[in-house]
Amino acid sequence: MQEILDKAKQIKLVIFDVDGVLTDGSLFLGDDGQEYKAFHSKDGLGMKLLQASGVEIGIITARSSHVVEHRMRSLDIRHVYQGQLDKLSAYKELIDKLALSSEQVAYVGDDVVDLPVMKQVGLAIAVQDAHPLATEHSHWQTPHNGGRGAARDVCELIMEAQGTIQQQFGKFM
């Protein structure tokens, strides 16, 4: 576990996939074609606390959805890349924009489409219910499933490693 904490200590940017990571992967489609997704509130708070501790958050997702745009805006997440079938290109664009090295980036994924980025970053994370190949290529696996607290697990791991978790939690004490 010390190796994971050492990697997490260096992280300046966490990139999350959406479907299967920030959600449980379910897609609810209305008769009118409207898409609905369920996000876990604890994940959202964790992401806000992580940002408050100085770590940037990015989103790279293969699908495009207005609900993702709305949710990310509500969390003040500025780096949102939707409709990215080639996630690696979006990843390279984002780290160039932020002038970061791969070692300073964590990526959280759940499926084979996430592998190209997971293989590049300093800390590759798979959610608990990820595809076996995503798990195989990760440095760490969250205790919780995607959409069920996995993002919070990631945020707390990084804040713990960077020594900022008590300061962030202290706001509520």
Kinemage of the C-alpha trace (Angstrom):
@kinemage 1
@onewidth
@group {chain A} dominant
@subgroup {mainchain}
@vectorlist {calphas} color= white
{ca met a 1} P 0.000 0.000 0.000
{ca gln a 2} L 2.941 2.348 0.610
{ca glu a 3} L 3.783 2.233 -3.113
{ca ile a 4} L 0.229 3.383 -3.927
{ca leu a 5} L 0.422 6.206 -1.376
{ca asp a 6} L 3.761 7.297 -2.839
{ca lys a 7} L 2.194 7.469 -6.306
{ca ala a 8} L -0.880 9.278 -4.941
{ca lys a 9} L 1.313 11.862 -3.222
{ca gln a 10} L 2.500 13.097 -6.647
{ca ile a 11} L -0.971 13.517 -8.205
{ca lys a 12} L -1.961 16.983 -9.450
{ca leu a 13} L -4.812 15.833 -11.747
{ca val a 14} L -7.374 13.049 -11.429
{ca ile a 15} L -9.261 12.089 -14.568
{ca phe a 16} L -12.508 10.170 -14.195
{ca asp a 17} L -14.452 8.206 -16.772
{ca val a 18} L -18.217 8.662 -16.326
{ca asp a 19} L -20.296 5.581 -17.178
{ca gly a 20} L -19.317 2.791 -14.804
{ca val a 21} L -17.119 5.069 -12.670
{ca leu a 22} L -19.134 8.135 -11.650
{ca thr a 23} L -22.310 6.170 -12.367
{ca asp a 24} L -23.065 2.475 -11.997
{ca gly a 25} L -23.101 2.183 -15.778
{ca ser a 26} L -26.874 2.145 -16.131
{ca leu a 27} L -28.310 4.309 -18.899
{ca phe a 28} L -31.914 5.376 -18.452
{ca leu a 29} L -33.508 6.540 -21.700
{ca gly a 30} L -36.903 8.204 -21.835
{ca asp a 31} L -39.385 7.801 -24.704
{ca asp a 32} L -38.306 11.259 -25.851
{ca gly a 33} L -34.659 10.118 -26.108
{ca gln a 34} L -33.651 12.027 -22.974
{ca glu a 35} L -30.821 10.306 -21.091
{ca tyr a 36} L -30.758 10.058 -17.309
{ca lys a 37} L -27.900 9.022 -15.037
{ca ala a 38} L -27.605 8.625 -11.270
{ca phe a 39} L -24.573 10.121 -9.525
{ca his a 40} L -23.605 9.401 -5.913
{ca ser a 41} L -23.658 12.505 -3.697
{ca lys a 42} L -20.686 11.280 -1.631
{ca asp a 43} L -18.617 11.098 -4.814
{ca gly a 44} L -19.533 14.700 -5.597
{ca leu a 45} L -18.498 15.932 -2.157
{ca gly a 46} L -15.238 14.010 -2.401
{ca met a 47} L -14.502 15.632 -5.753
{ca lys a 48} L -15.205 19.104 -4.351
{ca leu a 49} L -12.933 18.437 -1.353
{ca leu a 50} L -10.169 17.126 -3.598
{ca gln a 51} L -10.365 20.262 -5.732
{ca ala a 52} L -10.298 22.414 -2.578
{ca ser a 53} L -7.090 20.618 -1.593
{ca gly a 54} L -5.444 21.783 -4.831
{ca val a 55} L -5.879 18.787 -7.133
{ca glu a 56} L -7.447 19.370 -10.562
{ca ile a 57} L -10.214 17.087 -11.809
{ca gly a 58} L -10.913 16.148 -15.393
{ca ile a 59} L -13.540 14.051 -17.144
{ca ile a 60} L -12.935 11.995 -20.275
{ca thr a 61} L -15.915 10.013 -21.482
{ca ala a 62} L -16.769 8.282 -24.746
{ca arg a 63} L -20.435 9.289 -24.565
{ca ser a 64} L -21.911 12.775 -24.776
{ca ser a 65} L -24.688 13.786 -22.427
{ca his a 66} L -26.274 17.032 -21.241
{ca val a 67} L -26.692 15.520 -17.774
{ca val a 68} L -22.902 15.036 -17.514
{ca glu a 69} L -22.363 18.640 -18.570
{ca his a 70} L -24.843 19.792 -15.921
{ca arg a 71} L -23.379 17.613 -13.146
{ca met a 72} L -19.797 18.664 -13.864
{ca arg a 73} L -20.798 22.334 -13.912
{ca ser a 74} L -22.443 21.887 -10.490
{ca leu a 75} L -19.131 20.475 -9.189
{ca asp a 76} L -17.069 23.278 -10.775
{ca ile a 77} L -15.173 20.797 -12.952
{ca arg a 78} L -13.766 22.717 -15.902
{ca his a 79} L -11.911 19.999 -17.811
{ca val a 80} L -14.707 17.992 -19.440
{ca tyr a 81} L -14.101 15.985 -22.613
{ca gln a 82} L -17.221 14.225 -23.885
{ca gly a 83} L -17.660 12.130 -27.027
{ca gln a 84} L -14.054 10.945 -26.833
{ca leu a 85} L -13.832 7.547 -28.503
{ca asp a 86} L -10.061 8.128 -28.559
{ca lys a 87} L -9.527 8.950 -24.899
{ca leu a 88} L -5.752 9.020 -25.300
{ca ser a 89} L -5.888 12.121 -27.519
{ca ala a 90} L -8.039 13.960 -24.972
{ca tyr a 91} L -5.663 12.869 -22.197
{ca lys a 92} L -2.616 14.205 -24.071
{ca glu a 93} L -4.402 17.483 -24.820
{ca leu a 94} L -5.329 17.917 -21.152
{ca ile a 95} L -1.901 17.190 -19.671
{ca asp a 96} L -0.290 19.490 -22.249
{ca lys a 97} L -2.788 22.225 -21.364
{ca leu a 98} L -2.003 21.847 -17.632
{ca ala a 99} L 1.750 21.286 -18.229
{ca leu a 100} L 1.783 18.040 -16.227
{ca ser a 101} L 3.829 14.857 -16.544
{ca ser a 102} L 2.158 11.451 -16.661
{ca glu a 103} L 3.429 10.715 -13.131
{ca gln a 104} L 1.315 13.616 -11.847
{ca val a 105} L -1.915 12.142 -13.240
{ca ala a 106} L -4.322 9.517 -11.936
{ca tyr a 107} L -6.985 7.985 -14.154
{ca val a 108} L -10.048 6.115 -12.904
{ca gly a 109} L -11.655 3.672 -15.313
{ca asp a 110} L -13.799 0.575 -15.481
{ca asp a 111} L -13.535 -0.974 -18.937
{ca val a 112} L -11.260 -1.789 -21.868
{ca val a 113} L -11.865 1.596 -23.519
{ca asp a 114} L -9.965 3.132 -20.570
{ca leu a 115} L -6.829 1.008 -21.009
{ca pro a 116} L -4.903 3.318 -23.385
{ca val a 117} L -4.964 6.102 -20.789
{ca met a 118} L -4.565 3.800 -17.783
{ca lys a 119} L -1.323 2.511 -19.278
{ca gln a 120} L 0.081 6.071 -19.511
{ca val a 121} L -0.614 7.583 -16.097
{ca gly a 122} L 1.329 7.538 -12.847
{ca leu a 123} L -1.620 6.098 -10.913
{ca ala a 124} L -4.109 3.898 -12.773
{ca ile a 125} L -7.199 3.066 -10.741
{ca ala a 126} L -9.994 0.593 -11.484
{ca val a 127} L -13.328 0.653 -9.706
{ca gln a 128} L -14.287 -2.444 -7.708
{ca asp a 129} L -16.606 -3.825 -10.413
{ca ala a 130} L -14.311 -3.035 -13.360
{ca his a 131} L -13.668 -5.347 -16.283
{ca pro a 132} L -10.859 -7.808 -15.419
{ca leu a 133} L -8.505 -6.205 -17.972
{ca ala a 134} L -8.966 -2.786 -16.386
{ca thr a 135} L -8.240 -4.308 -12.995
{ca glu a 136} L -5.181 -6.108 -14.349
{ca his a 137} L -3.738 -2.835 -15.692
{ca ser a 138} L -4.462 -0.781 -12.576
{ca his a 139} L -2.183 0.068 -9.681
{ca trp a 140} L -5.089 0.166 -7.233
{ca gln a 141} L -8.737 -0.924 -7.106
{ca thr a 142} L -11.369 1.016 -5.179
{ca pro a 143} L -13.249 -0.681 -2.331
{ca his a 144} L -16.577 0.518 -3.809
{ca asn a 145} L -18.246 -0.084 -7.160
{ca gly a 146} L -18.557 2.562 -9.824
{ca gly a 147} L -21.336 5.030 -9.031
{ca arg a 148} L -21.449 3.742 -5.456
{ca gly a 149} L -18.641 5.646 -3.763
{ca ala a 150} L -15.642 4.699 -5.920
{ca ala a 151} L -14.835 8.318 -6.765
{ca arg a 152} L -14.933 9.199 -3.068
{ca asp a 153} L -12.488 6.344 -2.402
{ca val a 154} L -10.084 7.856 -4.934
{ca cys a 155} L -10.412 11.386 -3.577
{ca glu a 156} L -9.807 10.273 -0.005
{ca leu a 157} L -6.806 8.129 -1.005
{ca ile a 158} L -5.139 11.090 -2.680
{ca met a 159} L -5.958 13.533 0.117
{ca glu a 160} L -4.654 11.023 2.679
{ca ala a 161} L -1.405 10.567 0.735
{ca gln a 162} L -0.970 14.333 0.343
{ca gly a 163} L -1.769 15.107 3.973
{ca thr a 164} L -4.807 17.277 3.196
{ca ile a 165} L -7.675 15.060 4.325
{ca gln a 166} L -7.851 16.312 7.915
{ca gln a 167} L -7.862 19.931 6.757
{ca gln a 168} L -10.701 19.192 4.317
{ca phe a 169} L -12.740 17.196 6.842
{ca gly a 170} L -11.993 19.783 9.525
{ca lys a 171} L -14.272 22.228 7.723
{ca phe a 172} L -17.198 20.149 8.964
{ca met a 173} L -16.070 19.573 12.549
